[in-house]
Amino acid sequence: MRIHKEGHIIIIINFLIWTAISGICFIFCKNALINWIVVGIALFLSLFMMWFFRVPVREAVIDDSLVISPGDGKVVNIKEVEENEYFGGKCLCISIFLTFFNVHITWFPVGGIVKYYKYHPGKYIVAFHSKASEKNERTTIAIRTNTGKDVMFRQIAGIVARRVVCYAKESKHFAQTSEAGFIKFGSRLDVFLPLGTEVLVKKGDKVSGQTSVLAKF
């Protein structure tokens, strides 16, 4: 199993902290049961951290006519919205909620030139809240596809997530399903599409980054 680069330091720090805690327990605590419970917790959390930052091996779907899911999770909303940061009007929004157990890598849903990128500092309300897209820490990335379509997506931090990492750069071309960044722990992804785009998922569907088709132009 390959570990994502965004997890290397966190995993090492977590391991060192729990190793120190376990060592202190064995030195000062004479209760063997408590000592081994602490060791068990340390081992579980260390393995969980490694698993959380895992990099899945997938056969990505590449098609200029399709919008591919930028991440793993559950579709929690599909609606027409007023979007004024980039589109300046009405568009379709597909929201995907990620739990602790999902892969938290994000990928570009389409290939093309990044026309707009902005990081927004913000709050950390629950990611599935309707205001999270406007209030939480987030990044906004807008891409003009190879066929001239505009697609925007947001990485949104949640109540536990405290950092959004994004690799997008304005005026640079990125391939469809290439890595766009990482959201650490609970979070959400919003995908904004032009009106008239054919949505191929429904609320409640579970999707996988790089492989699940969200919509078709």
C-alpha positions in Angstrom: 0.0 0.0 0.0 1.4 3.4 -1.0 1.0 6.3 1.4 0.2 9.8 0.1 2.9 12.4 0.5 0.5 14.6 2.5 0.4 12.0 5.2 4.1 11.3 5.8 4.8 13.9 8.4 1.5 13.4 10.2 2.1 9.6 10.4 5.6 10.1 11.8 4.5 12.6 14.4 1.6 10.4 15.4 3.9 7.4 15.7 6.5 9.3 17.8 3.8 10.7 20.2 2.2 7.3 20.8 5.6 5.6 21.2 6.5 8.2 23.9 3.1 7.8 25.7 3.4 4.0 25.6 7.0 4.2 27.0 6.0 6.5 29.8 3.1 4.1 30.7 5.4 1.1 30.9 7.9 3.1 33.1 5.5 4.7 35.5 2.4 2.5 35.4 2.5 -0.8 37.2 -0.8 -2.1 35.8 0.0 -4.3 32.9 -3.5 -4.3 31.5 -3.6 -0.5 31.2 -0.1 -0.5 29.6 -1.2 -3.0 26.9 -4.5 -1.1 26.3 -2.4 2.0 25.6 -0.2 0.0 23.2 -3.3 -1.3 21.5 -4.7 2.2 21.0 -1.3 3.4 19.8 -1.1 0.6 17.2 -4.7 1.1 16.1 -4.3 4.9 15.6 -0.9 4.4 13.8 -2.4 1.9 11.4 -5.5 4.0 10.9 -3.4 7.0 9.9 -1.6 4.9 7.3 -4.8 3.6 6.0 -6.4 7.1 5.9 -3.6 8.4 3.7 -3.7 5.4 1.4 -3.4 5.9 -2.4 -5.8 3.6 -4.3 -4.8 1.9 -7.5 -7.6 2.6 -10.1 -8.0 2.5 -13.8 -9.1 6.1 -14.4 -11.9 7.0 -16.9 -10.6 9.6 -19.5 -13.2 11.2 -21.7 -13.6 14.8 -22.7 -17.4 14.5 -22.9 -17.7 13.3 -19.3 -17.3 14.9 -15.9 -15.6 12.4 -13.5 -16.0 12.4 -9.8 -13.2 14.4 -8.2 -13.3 12.3 -5.0 -14.8 9.4 -3.1 -18.0 9.9 -1.1 -21.8 10.1 -1.2 -23.8 12.5 -3.4 -25.7 14.6 -0.9 -27.2 17.3 -3.1 -27.9 18.0 -6.8 -29.4 21.4 -7.5 -29.5 24.6 -9.5 -27.6 27.4 -7.7 -26.6 31.0 -8.1 -22.8 31.0 -8.3 -21.2 34.4 -8.4 -17.5 33.7 -7.8 -16.7 32.4 -11.3 -19.9 31.6 -13.3 -21.7 34.8 -12.4 -25.1 33.3 -12.7 -27.0 30.0 -12.4 -25.4 26.6 -12.8 -25.8 23.1 -11.6 -24.1 22.0 -8.3 -23.3 18.4 -7.3 -22.2 18.0 -3.7 -20.2 15.0 -2.5 -19.7 14.4 1.2 -16.6 12.5 2.4 -16.4 10.6 5.7 -13.3 9.5 7.7 -13.4 6.2 5.8 -13.2 7.6 2.3 -10.0 8.2 0.3 -9.4 12.0 0.7 -7.3 12.6 -2.4 -9.0 14.9 -4.9 -8.7 14.7 -8.7 -9.5 17.0 -11.6 -13.0 16.1 -12.9 -12.1 17.3 -16.4 -8.9 18.0 -18.3 -8.1 21.5 -19.4 -6.6 24.9 -18.4 -7.1 26.3 -14.9 -8.7 29.7 -15.6 -9.3 30.6 -11.9 -7.9 29.5 -8.5 -8.5 31.0 -5.1 -8.0 29.8 -1.5 -10.6 31.0 1.0 -9.8 30.9 4.7 -12.9 30.3 6.7 -14.8 28.4 9.4 -15.1 24.7 10.2 -18.8 24.0 10.4 -20.0 20.5 9.4 -19.2 19.9 5.8 -22.7 18.7 4.8 -24.3 22.0 6.0 -25.6 24.1 3.1 -23.5 27.1 4.1 -20.2 25.1 4.2 -19.6 26.0 0.5 -19.6 29.7 1.4 -18.4 29.8 5.0 -15.7 27.0 5.5 -12.1 27.0 4.5 -12.0 26.0 0.9 -10.4 26.3 -2.5 -12.1 27.1 -5.7 -10.8 25.8 -9.0 -12.3 26.6 -12.4 -11.2 24.7 -15.5 -11.9 25.4 -19.2 -12.0 22.0 -20.8 -10.3 21.0 -24.1 -13.7 21.4 -25.7 -14.4 24.9 -24.3 -16.7 24.0 -21.4 -16.2 25.6 -18.0 -16.3 23.4 -14.9 -15.6 24.6 -11.3 -15.1 22.6 -8.2 -14.4 23.3 -4.5 -12.5 21.5 -1.9 -14.3 22.3 1.4 -12.9 21.6 4.9 -15.3 20.1 7.5 -15.7 20.3 11.3 -12.6 18.1 11.8 -10.6 18.9 8.7 -8.2 21.7 9.3 -6.3 21.9 6.1 -7.1 21.9 2.4 -4.2 21.2 0.1 -4.5 22.1 -3.6 -2.1 21.7 -6.5 -3.9 23.8 -9.1 -2.2 26.7 -10.6 -3.8 29.3 -12.9 -3.0 29.1 -16.6 -1.6 25.6 -16.2 -3.0 22.6 -18.0 -4.0 19.5 -16.0 -5.1 16.1 -17.3 -8.5 14.7 -16.4 -8.3 12.6 -13.2 -4.8 13.9 -12.3 -4.3 14.8 -8.7 -5.8 18.1 -7.6 -5.0 18.0 -3.9 -5.9 16.5 -0.6 -8.5 17.4 2.1 -7.3 16.2 5.5 -10.1 14.3 7.4 -13.9 15.0 7.0 -14.8 17.2 4.1 -16.9 18.0 1.0 -16.5 18.5 -2.7 -18.8 20.7 -4.8 -18.8 20.4 -8.6 -20.4 23.3 -10.6 -21.5 22.6 -14.2 -23.1 24.7 -16.9 -26.9 24.6 -17.1 -28.0 21.9 -19.6 -25.3 19.4 -18.6 -26.8 15.9 -18.3 -26.4 14.7 -14.7 -25.8 10.9 -14.5 -25.9 10.5 -10.7 -28.7 11.0 -8.1 -28.8 12.0 -4.5 -27.6 9.1 -2.3 -25.3 7.6 -4.8 -21.8 6.5 -3.7 -19.1 7.7 -6.0 -15.4 7.0 -6.5 -12.8 9.5 -7.6 -11.3 8.9 -11.1 -13.9 6.3 -12.0 -17.5 7.4 -11.3 -19.1 9.5 -14.0 -21.1 12.5 -12.6 -22.3 14.1 -15.8 -22.1 14.3 -19.5 -21.8 17.4 -21.7 
